[in-house]
Amino acid sequence: MADEPLVLGIETSCDETGVGIVRGHTLLADAVASSVDEHARFGGVVPEVASRAHLEAMVPTIQRALKDAGVAASDLDGIAVTAGPGLAGALLVGVSAAKAYAYALGKPLYGVNHLASHICVDQLEHGPLPEPTMALLVSGGHSSLLLAPDITSDVRPLGSTIDDAAGEAFDKIARVLNLGFPGGPVIDRYAREGNPDAIRFPRGLTGPRDPVYDFSFSGLKTAVARWIEAKRAAGEDVPVADVSASFQEAVVDVLTRKAVRACKDNGVDHLMIGGGVAANSRLRALAERRCEDAGITLRVPRPKLCTDNGAMVAALGAEMVARNRPASDWGLSADSSLPVTEPHVPGEDTGHGHGHTHDHVHELSKRNLYS
């Protein structure tokens, strides 16, 4: 094994079939097959459609990633896969594929956490993570504040959403505005032409007695929807750009305010923002300004690495290998509610798991499949 481990990562937690290949902190390939267009007509992700799309895309996407990276499957030092959280059926496709490749190649298998992977991907952009790292993860399914003293073994949740996640709120408001799916990119686009101060929408959980680090966007979503309905009922035109900008401002105001406070309260001078909503231009701009004012270094990966991708899974897998974390065994299963406190799923110390020996892997199978 080289000093810097070469790891392939598979991500299938939702509607993106992502396969990434990483050598240490260097990204070699990031292949993605998206099924978002198949879900758009339903106004959201349909689990069964996502699972079938993953099945169809898996092998071609892995082959594309290996070709892009210029490596052979036999060169890999490990296979990493998202074990959870996510859609159960979609996760199972990825876990099953990872097991098959790991078994055939005789390589260690690492089932890793989707949220921890979103944090670790920043290493591909800005180098090793500071320890501890404060992370704000914002996506369609999660809005979380996490403190990570060690991304491979110690991730501590400080706060999370108690109802709609930020990305989910973007999708729902886009639906009310008839802007299509997914909502985040299109609202961001309209917001650039609007006035963020045009309408004062509520900021959830920002009162003196509210949980300091938790998020709530359900009330905001309802307030925006009612404002739009009232305009339409009165026969007036809805100012889409102003509504988009004002709604977006309410979301990113709360996200950045709580994230900066978490850094200050915990004595952390770095903030990492990840997840699909981290691609939002206003979130990036406001976070940069508030972090600069507070003396906090902001780390945000480029937009393509913020959305779900295989590179983030490979990045965490490579870190697991580099730090000699125990590999998973053949009993690895998908866990749709895998807690973030479990950055990866190690195998049991039975002497028969992947972390202990690969003598059980048939050399003939490897020659037949990967000669």
ABEGO torsion letter per residue (X at the ends): XBABBBBBBBBAABABBBBBBBBEABBABBBBBBAAAAAAAAGEBBAAAAAAAAAAAAAAAAAAAAAAAGBBAAABABBBBBAOBEBAAAAAAAAAAAAAAAAAAGBBBBBBBAAAAAAAAAAAAAEBBBOBBBBBBBBAABBBBBBBABAAABBBBABBBABBBAAAAAAAAAAAAGAEOBAAAAAAAAAAABBAAABBBBBBGABAABBAABBBAAAAAAAAAAAAAAAAAAGBBBBAAAAAAAAAAAAAAAAAAAAAAAAAAAGBABBBBBEAAAABAAAAAAAAAAAAAAGBBBBBBBAAAABBBAAAAAAAAAAAAAAGBBBBBAABBBBAABBAABABBBBBBAGABAAABAAABBAAAAAAAAX
